[in-house]
Amino acid sequence: MTRLRTITVAAASLLGAATLPAQSDPNIQRIWRLGMDSSHVQSLAQTLLDSLGPRLTGAPGITAASDWVIKTYKSWGIDARRENYGTWRGWRRGVSHIDLVQPRVRSLEGTMLAWSPGTKGAPVRAEAIILPKFKDSTEFVKWLPKAKGKIVLLSPAYPTCRPSEDWIKFATPESRARMDSTIALLQRDWAVMTGPDGRPDSTKLYRGTGYSLALGTGTLGMRLEKAGVAGMISSRNKLSGFANPFAAAGNGGRGGRGGRGGPPGPGSMRGGGPAESNPAAAQGRLGGFAAGPQGAGGWGVIEIFETYNKVAPAVTLTCEDYGLVYRLAENDQKPVVKLDLDAQQLGERPAFNTIGMIKGTEKPDEYVMLSAHFDSWDGGSGATDNGTGTLMAMEAMRILKTAYPKPKLTILVGHWASEEQGLNGSTAFTEDHPEVMKGLQALFNQDNGTGRVTSLSSSGLTDIGPHLKSWYEKLPAFYTDSMSPNVVSWSFNDVPTGNPGGTDGAVFACFGTPSIGMGAIGWNYGTYTWHTNRDTYDKIVFDDLKHNATLAAMLAYEASEDPAFISRTRSPGTWPEGWPANCGKVPRKTKPRL
């Protein structure tokens, strides 16, 4: 054993010993030891994120990862299976090379958008031009012949690729104000165009084209493809936190999504030493910075989404290299870019959830469920979105199978596919398993990054509050002491959301079942790793992940041991109109783009 390894193990042992809580329940004690002193999360993470990698719905990676999860569960003695619910467009990502070849040579940092066509062994080499701003779609159509055979730049080029925190920390007030104004004007110039009523004008939309850019190239990419362009380049960087001097209030950074509920409303129940008493926790809940311009973004961090193109390849570049190509085009220096892309569009492929189960011994038709989406975008490894939620659920199931092998209720785990395309996998499960919806005692969902869970929140059913309170009160002081940096709060709100969005737990909440969101410390999730090329193994905070898996196992145990079933009595208040019809239906195949 190396000296470094010895130090690491010793430090881990000291941490576990120092935080072992006094607890009378022997099952809680066993769960603690397995989760905090004998954790498997690091080895599981290395296989899932390094060896298997990202899990784009419809791609080979998600099938390989599902195979591994099922094999791993079975090795622990846990039943596991794959449940097909439809199809989604398939795609294989290969090697991509993006190079500037004129007026000088430089290999550019970027990659294909998901589902992009490749170049089929014959690299595309063409001049890059900027998408102009048009008065309306008629003017755009007249311009299209000029774009034929060109590579079109679809995004603005930021005047700086430094994180805003650099400008806040180092710039003079005058220099910072100038940059704030420049960026605000750029964002206004490239925003969706609106009519006199302030609503998006369908004849103009993005840059006056009459088409949308959506998450990557949208319908605009499809129209450019039809016009014969050679390819297209975009850049969605994470720079935020620059003040907008033209708005009523300054911009804050973009936050991540997650399972945190809103503040308690009238008649709500709340308890448990709110984590806002801990300054670090309060900061984390705001995505790592307070309201207003505080600085956000990171060097070379870009969001990587999708295209619906079938012929013209679509790639994305980091802020720095996109700006280089853009400035060359802007100054009529005729940049030529070469795209050499290996990709294969595979047609409709099976879409599926991966389900694990520990059968209940007393009430097998009542269920406690751990929930996390399994799919990811594939610009990085999908580590914090939502590899960490996946790993939390897997590790919690391992702990439960060892410490609590004969639960009173059936314990399920749902690893959902196609969350990123609209909560499709979890919605399909709610449609396909009415028996689970009827017998669901509690669902615990986590989907907001690597940080330690600091809040449990739910809504909709009057009975949830007392049950959640009773489970919370049985947790060790490690999670409930208001002075602890690991403190978790809980809250219950009366009325659930309709037409769910955000994450899979909202689907179950929308249908009026006990869905509990597990909100977490931010770790700059929204500004560094959410949907980006930097969402990789090294961004995981393993101490926080152990905290979460152990907590999830304890909560599942307490919910299974609860002698009373949570009734479906709706809480008072004005529920969403049309509920539950407005919760939506799942698409059973790829949504067409027209």
C-alpha positions in Angstrom: 0.0 0.0 0.0 1.4 3.4 -1.0 1.8 6.1 1.6 -0.8 8.3 -0.2 -3.3 5.4 -0.1 -2.5 4.8 3.6 -3.2 8.5 4.4 -6.5 8.4 2.4 -7.7 5.3 4.1 -6.7 6.7 7.5 -8.5 10.0 6.9 -11.6 8.1 5.8 -11.6 6.0 8.9 -11.2 9.0 11.1 -14.1 10.8 9.3 -16.4 7.8 9.8 -15.5 7.3 13.4 -16.0 11.0 14.2 -19.4 11.1 12.7 -20.9 7.8 13.8 -24.2 8.8 15.4 -25.7 7.4 18.6 -28.7 5.4 17.4 -30.8 2.8 19.1 -32.2 1.2 15.9 -29.8 -1.5 14.9 -30.9 -1.4 11.2 -30.1 2.3 11.1 -26.7 1.5 12.6 -26.1 -1.1 10.0 -27.2 1.2 7.2 -24.8 3.9 8.5 -21.8 1.5 8.7 -22.4 0.1 5.2 -23.0 3.6 3.7 -20.4 5.7 5.4 -17.6 3.2 6.4 -17.9 0.6 3.6 -19.1 2.7 0.6 -19.0 1.4 -3.0 -19.8 4.7 -4.6 -16.3 5.5 -5.9 -15.8 2.1 -7.6 -19.3 2.2 -9.0 -18.8 5.7 -10.3 -15.5 4.9 -12.0 -17.1 2.1 -14.0 -20.3 3.9 -14.9 -18.7 7.2 -15.8 -15.2 6.4 -17.1 -15.6 3.0 -18.6 -19.2 3.1 -19.8 -19.6 6.9 -20.2 -22.6 9.0 -21.2 -26.0 7.5 -21.6 -27.8 9.3 -24.4 -31.3 7.8 -25.0 -31.2 5.7 -28.2 -27.4 5.4 -28.2 -25.4 2.2 -27.6 -24.0 3.7 -24.3 -27.3 3.6 -22.5 -27.9 0.0 -23.4 -24.4 -1.0 -22.2 -24.9 0.9 -19.0 -28.2 -0.7 -18.4 -26.7 -4.1 -18.9 -24.1 -3.3 -16.3 -26.6 -2.0 -13.7 -28.7 -5.2 -14.1 -25.7 -7.4 -13.8 -24.5 -5.4 -10.7 -27.9 -5.6 -9.0 -28.1 -9.4 -9.6 -24.7 -9.8 -8.1 -26.1 -8.2 -5.0 -29.1 -10.5 -5.0 -31.5 -7.9 -6.2 -34.0 -8.6 -9.0 -33.5 -6.3 -12.0 -34.9 -6.0 -15.4 -35.2 -3.7 -18.4 -38.7 -2.4 -19.3 -39.2 -1.3 -22.9 -41.9 1.4 -23.3 -41.4 2.6 -26.9 -38.6 3.8 -29.2 -36.4 6.8 -29.7 -34.1 7.9 -32.5 -30.8 5.9 -32.3 -27.4 7.4 -32.8 -23.8 6.3 -32.5 -21.1 8.9 -31.7 -17.7 8.4 -33.2 -14.5 10.4 -33.4 -14.8 14.1 -34.3 -12.1 16.4 -35.6 -12.9 20.1 -36.1 -10.0 22.2 -37.6 -9.4 25.7 -38.7 -7.4 25.4 -41.9 -7.4 29.0 -43.2 -6.1 31.7 -42.7 -4.1 29.6 -40.2 -4.2 26.1 -38.9 -5.6 25.3 -35.5 -7.4 22.2 -34.1 -10.6 23.6 -32.5 -12.1 22.4 -29.2 -15.6 21.2 -29.8 -17.7 18.2 -30.7 -20.7 17.1 -32.6 -24.2 17.8 -31.3 -26.1 14.7 -30.4 -27.8 12.9 -33.3 -25.7 14.9 -35.9 -25.1 13.3 -39.2 -21.4 12.5 -39.8 -19.3 13.3 -42.9 -19.3 9.7 -44.1 -15.5 9.4 -44.5 -15.3 12.5 -46.7 -14.4 15.5 -44.6 -16.3 18.7 -45.2 -14.1 21.8 -45.9 -15.9 25.1 -46.3 -15.8 28.8 -45.5 -17.6 29.8 -42.3 -20.0 32.7 -42.5 -22.1 34.4 -39.8 -25.9 34.1 -39.8 -27.0 37.7 -40.4 -30.0 39.4 -38.7 -32.9 39.7 -41.0 -36.0 42.0 -41.0 -38.2 39.0 -41.4 -38.4 35.5 -42.8 -38.9 36.8 -46.4 -35.5 38.5 -46.3 -34.0 35.3 -44.8 -35.3 33.2 -47.7 -33.7 35.6 -50.2 -30.3 35.2 -48.4 -30.3 31.4 -48.3 -28.6 30.9 -51.8 -25.5 32.8 -50.3 -25.3 30.1 -47.6 -25.2 27.1 -49.9 -21.9 25.2 -49.5 -20.9 27.3 -46.5 -20.6 26.5 -42.8 -23.0 28.8 -40.9 -22.2 30.2 -37.5 -25.4 30.2 -35.5 -24.5 31.8 -32.2 -23.1 35.2 -31.0 -19.5 35.4 -30.1 -19.0 36.8 -26.6 -16.5 39.6 -26.2 -14.9 37.8 -23.3 -14.6 34.2 -22.4 -13.4 34.9 -18.9 -15.8 33.9 -16.2 -17.8 36.9 -14.9 -16.2 36.4 -11.5 -12.9 37.6 -13.0 -14.6 40.8 -14.2 -16.2 41.3 -10.8 -12.9 40.7 -9.0 -10.3 42.4 -11.1 -11.9 45.0 -13.5 -12.2 48.7 -12.8 -15.8 49.9 -12.4 -15.6 51.6 -15.8 -14.3 48.5 -17.5 -16.8 46.2 -15.9 -19.7 48.5 -16.8 -18.5 48.6 -20.4 -18.4 44.8 -20.5 -21.8 44.5 -18.8 -23.3 46.8 -21.4 -21.6 45.1 -24.3 -22.9 41.6 -23.3 -26.4 42.9 -22.6 -26.6 44.5 -26.0 -25.2 41.3 -27.7 -27.8 39.1 -25.9 -30.6 41.5 -27.0 -29.4 41.5 -30.6 -29.4 37.7 -30.7 -32.6 37.1 -28.8 -35.8 35.7 -30.3 -37.5 38.6 -32.1 -40.9 39.7 -30.8 -43.9 41.6 -32.1 -45.6 44.8 -30.8 -47.3 42.7 -28.2 -44.0 41.5 -26.8 -44.6 37.9 -27.8 -42.4 35.9 -30.2 -43.2 36.9 -33.7 -43.5 33.6 -35.8 -42.4 35.4 -39.0 -39.2 36.5 -37.3 -38.2 34.3 -34.3 -34.4 33.7 -34.2 -32.5 36.5 -36.0 -35.6 37.2 -38.1 -35.4 33.8 -39.9 -38.9 32.7 -38.8 -37.3 29.5 -37.3 -36.2 28.4 -33.9 -32.7 27.4 -32.6 -34.2 25.3 -29.7 -31.4 23.4 -27.8 -29.0 23.1 -30.7 -30.0 23.8 -34.2 -33.8 23.4 -34.1 -36.0 24.0 -37.1 -33.5 26.6 -38.3 -30.9 23.9 -38.8 -33.4 21.8 -40.8 -34.2 24.8 -43.1 -30.5 25.6 -43.6 -29.8 22.0 -44.4 -32.6 22.1 -47.0 -30.9 25.1 -48.6 -27.7 23.2 -49.0 -25.3 24.5 -46.4 -22.2 22.4 -45.7 -22.6 22.4 -42.0 -23.3 24.6 -39.0 -21.5 25.6 -35.8 -23.0 26.8 -32.5 -21.7 27.7 -29.1 -23.8 27.7 -25.9 -21.4 28.9 -23.2 -22.1 29.0 -19.5 -21.1 32.7 -19.0 -23.6 34.4 -16.7 -23.6 36.8 -13.8 -22.9 39.9 -15.9 -25.2 42.7 -14.8 -27.7 44.0 -17.4 -27.8 47.8 -17.1 -30.9 47.9 -19.5 -33.1 45.7 -17.3 -35.0 46.6 -14.2 -32.9 44.1 -12.2 -29.5 42.5 -12.7 -29.1 39.1 -14.1 -28.3 36.2 -11.8 -26.7 33.0 -13.1 -28.7 30.2 -14.5 -29.6 27.6 -11.9 -29.8 23.9 -12.2 -32.9 21.8 -11.9 -33.6 19.7 -8.9 -36.0 18.3 -6.4 -36.2 21.2 -4.0 -39.8 22.4 -3.3 -40.7 26.0 -2.8 -41.1 27.7 0.6 -43.9 26.4 2.7 -47.3 27.9 2.0 -50.3 28.5 4.4 -51.1 25.4 6.4 -47.9 23.7 5.5 -45.8 21.6 7.9 -42.1 22.2 8.3 -39.4 21.1 10.6 -36.1 19.5 11.0 -33.6 22.3 11.5 -33.7 24.1 8.2 -30.5 24.0 6.3 -30.6 27.7 5.7 -29.2 28.0 9.2 -26.0 26.7 7.6 -24.4 29.4 5.5 -22.8 26.9 3.1 -26.1 25.2 2.6 -27.9 28.5 2.0 -25.3 29.4 -0.6 -25.6 26.1 -2.3 -29.3 26.3 -2.7 -28.8 29.4 -4.8 -26.6 27.5 -7.2 -23.5 28.7 -5.5 -24.1 32.4 -5.5 -26.7 34.9 -4.2 -29.2 36.8 -6.3 -27.9 39.4 -8.6 -24.6 39.5 -10.5 -22.1 37.5 -8.4 -20.1 35.8 -11.1 -20.6 32.5 -12.9 -19.3 30.4 -15.8 -16.1 28.6 -16.3 -13.2 28.4 -18.8 -14.2 26.3 -21.8 -17.6 25.2 -20.4 -20.3 24.8 -23.0 -23.7 23.1 -23.1 -24.0 20.3 -25.7 -27.4 19.4 -26.8 -28.9 18.1 -30.1 -29.8 18.6 -33.7 -32.5 17.2 -36.0 -30.4 17.5 -39.1 -30.2 14.5 -41.4 -27.5 15.6 -43.9 -25.7 18.8 -42.8 -23.4 18.1 -39.7 -23.8 20.3 -36.7 -21.0 20.9 -34.2 -20.4 23.1 -31.2 -17.3 24.9 -30.1 -16.0 26.3 -26.8 -16.4 30.1 -26.3 -12.7 30.7 -27.1 -12.5 28.8 -30.4 -16.0 29.9 -31.6 -15.0 33.5 -31.0 -11.8 33.0 -33.1 -13.7 31.7 -36.1 -16.5 34.3 -35.7 -14.0 37.2 -35.6 -12.2 35.9 -38.7 -15.6 35.8 -40.5 -16.7 39.2 -39.1 -13.5 40.8 -40.4 -13.8 39.2 -43.9 -10.7 37.0 -43.4 -12.6 34.1 -44.8 -12.0 31.3 -42.3 -12.2 27.8 -43.7 -13.1 25.0 -41.3 -12.7 21.3 -41.9 -15.2 18.9 -40.3 -14.2 15.2 -40.1 -17.0 13.5 -38.2 -17.8 9.8 -37.6 -21.4 9.3 -36.6 -24.2 7.0 -37.5 -27.9 7.6 -37.3 -29.5 4.3 -36.3 -33.2 4.9 -36.8 -35.8 4.1 -34.0 -34.3 2.1 -31.2 -35.9 0.6 -28.1 -36.4 3.1 -25.3 -36.4 1.5 -21.8 -36.3 2.0 -18.1 -34.1 -0.1 -15.8 -35.9 -1.3 -12.7 -34.6 -3.0 -9.6 -36.7 -4.7 -6.8 -36.4 -6.1 -3.3 -39.7 -7.9 -2.7 -41.7 -7.0 0.4 -42.4 -9.7 2.9 -45.6 -8.3 4.6 -47.1 -5.9 2.1 -45.6 -6.7 -1.3 -48.3 -4.7 -3.1 -47.2 -1.5 -1.4 -44.1 0.2 -2.6 -41.2 2.5 -1.6 -39.3 3.8 -4.6 -35.9 5.3 -5.2 -35.9 7.4 -8.4 -33.2 9.0 -10.6 -33.0 9.5 -14.3 -30.4 7.3 -16.0 -30.0 9.0 -19.4 -27.7 12.0 -20.0 -26.5 14.3 -22.7 -23.2 13.1 -24.1 -20.9 16.0 -24.3 -19.3 14.8 -21.0 -19.9 11.7 -19.0 -23.2 12.6 -17.4 -21.5 12.6 -14.0 -23.6 15.0 -12.0 -26.6 14.9 -14.4 -27.6 12.4 -13.4 -24.8 9.9 -12.7 -24.8 11.0 -9.0 -28.5 10.4 -8.6 -28.1 7.0 -10.3 -25.2 6.1 -8.0 -27.1 7.2 -4.9 -29.9 4.9 -5.8 -27.7 2.0 -6.7 -25.7 2.3 -3.5 -28.8 2.7 -1.4 -30.2 -0.5 -2.9 -26.9 -2.3 -2.1 -27.1 -1.1 1.5 -30.7 -2.1 1.9 -30.2 -5.5 0.5 -27.5 -6.2 3.1 -28.9 -4.4 6.1 -32.6 -4.8 5.5 -33.0 -7.8 3.1 -36.6 -8.6 4.0 -38.5 -5.2 3.9 -42.1 -5.1 4.9 -43.0 -3.2 1.7 -41.5 -3.8 -1.8 -38.6 -1.5 -2.4 -38.2 -0.5 -6.1 -35.6 1.6 -7.9 -36.4 3.4 -11.1 -33.5 4.4 -13.5 -35.5 6.4 -16.0 -34.6 6.9 -19.7 -35.3 10.0 -21.8 -35.7 12.5 -18.9 -33.8 15.0 -21.0 -36.4 14.7 -23.8 -39.3 15.4 -21.5 -39.5 13.0 -18.6 -40.5 10.3 -21.0 -39.3 7.2 -19.1 -40.9 8.0 -15.7 -44.1 9.1 -17.4 -44.3 5.8 -19.2 -43.8 4.0 -15.9 -46.7 5.8 -14.4 -48.9 4.8 -17.3 -47.7 1.2 -17.5 -47.8 0.4 -13.7 -51.1 1.5 -12.2 -50.6 -1.0 -9.4 -47.4 0.8 -8.3 -49.1 4.2 -8.4 -52.0 2.8 -6.3 -49.7 1.2 -3.8 -46.9 3.8 -3.7 -46.0 4.7 -0.1 -43.2 7.1 -1.0 -40.9 8.0 -3.9 -37.5 9.7 -3.3 -36.1 11.5 -6.3 -32.7 13.1 -6.7 -31.5 15.1 -9.7 -29.6 18.2 -8.9 -26.0 17.4 -8.9 -23.3 15.9 -6.7 -24.0 18.0 -3.5 -25.1 16.6 -0.2 -28.9 16.6 0.1 -30.1 19.4 2.4 -33.9 19.3 1.9 -36.8 16.9 1.5 -39.9 18.4 0.0 -43.3 17.1 -1.0 -46.8 18.3 -1.7 -50.4 17.4 -2.6 -51.6 14.9 -0.1 -52.6 15.9 3.4 -51.2 12.7 4.9 -47.6 13.2 3.6 -46.6 15.8 6.1 -47.1 13.7 9.3 -45.4 10.7 7.7 -42.4 12.6 6.4 -42.1 14.2 9.9 -42.1 10.9 11.6 -39.5 9.4 9.3 -37.3 12.5 9.7 -37.4 12.3 13.4 -35.9 8.8 13.4 -32.9 9.9 11.4 -29.5 10.3 13.2 -28.5 13.7 14.6 -26.0 13.8 11.7 -28.9 14.7 9.5 -31.1 16.6 11.9 -28.9 18.7 14.1 -29.4 22.3 13.0 -25.7 23.1 13.8 -24.4 20.3 11.6 -23.1 21.0 8.1 -24.9 17.9 7.0 -28.3 19.1 8.3 -31.4 18.2 6.2 -34.6 20.2 6.3 -38.1 19.0 5.3 -41.1 20.7 4.0 -44.6 20.0 2.8 -46.8 22.2 0.6 -50.5 21.7 0.0 -50.9 21.9 -3.8 -48.8 20.0 -6.4 -47.8 21.3 -9.7 -49.6 20.3 -12.9 -48.1 19.6 -16.3 -44.8 18.6 -14.6 -41.4 19.7 -15.7 -37.9 19.8 -14.2 -37.3 16.2 -13.1 -38.9 12.8 -12.8 -40.3 13.2 -9.2 -42.6 15.9 -10.6 -44.3 13.3 -12.7 -45.3 11.2 -9.7 -46.3 14.4 -7.7 -48.5 15.5 -10.6 -50.5 12.3 -10.4 -51.1 12.8 -6.7 -48.7 10.2 -5.2 -46.2 10.7 -2.4 -43.2 12.0 -4.3 -40.4 13.5 -2.2 -37.7 15.6 -3.8 -34.2 15.5 -2.4 -32.7 19.0 -2.9 -28.9 19.4 -2.7 -26.0 21.8 -2.2 -25.2 23.5 -5.5 -21.5 23.0 -6.2 -22.0 25.3 -9.1 -24.1 22.7 -10.8 -26.0 25.1 -13.0 -23.0 27.0 -14.1 -20.3 24.3 -14.6 -21.6 20.8 -15.0 -25.3 20.8 -16.0 -25.5 19.5 -19.6 -21.8 20.4 -20.3 -18.6 19.0 -21.7 -17.1 19.3 -18.1 -19.7 16.9 -16.5 -17.1 14.2 -15.7 -16.1 11.8 -13.0 -13.7 14.3 -11.3 -16.6 16.7 -10.5 -18.2 14.2 -8.0 -17.8 15.0 -4.3 -17.8 11.5 -2.9 -18.3 12.5 0.8 -21.5 14.2 -0.3 -22.5 11.2 -2.4 -22.0 8.8 0.5 -24.1 11.2 2.7 -26.9 11.0 0.1 -26.9 7.2 -0.5 -26.9 6.6 3.3 -29.8 9.1 3.8 -31.8 7.5 0.9 -31.4 4.0 2.4 -32.5 5.2 5.8 -35.6 7.0 4.4 -36.5 4.0 2.3 -36.2 1.8 5.4 -38.3 4.2 7.6 -41.0 4.4 4.9 -41.1 0.6 4.6 -41.4 0.2 8.3 -44.2 2.7 8.7 -47.3 0.7 9.7 -49.8 3.2 8.1 -50.2 3.8 4.4 -50.3 7.4 3.1 -53.8 8.1 2.1 -54.7 9.8 -1.2 -56.8 12.5 0.4 -56.0 15.7 -1.5 -54.7 18.7 0.4 -56.9 21.9 0.4 -56.2 24.6 -2.0 -56.7 25.4 -5.7 -55.3 22.5 -7.7 -54.2 22.9 -11.3 -57.1 23.2 -13.7 -57.9 20.0 -15.5 -55.9 17.9 -13.0 -54.7 15.2 -13.6 -55.3 15.2 -17.3 -52.8 18.0 -17.6 -50.0 15.8 -16.3 -49.5 14.7 -19.9 -49.0 11.5 -21.9 -45.7 10.0 -22.9 -44.6 9.9 -26.6 -43.9 6.3 -27.5 -41.6 7.2 -30.3 -39.4 10.1 -31.3 -41.3 13.4 -31.6 -41.2 14.6 -35.2 -39.7 18.0 -36.0 -41.4 19.8 -38.8 
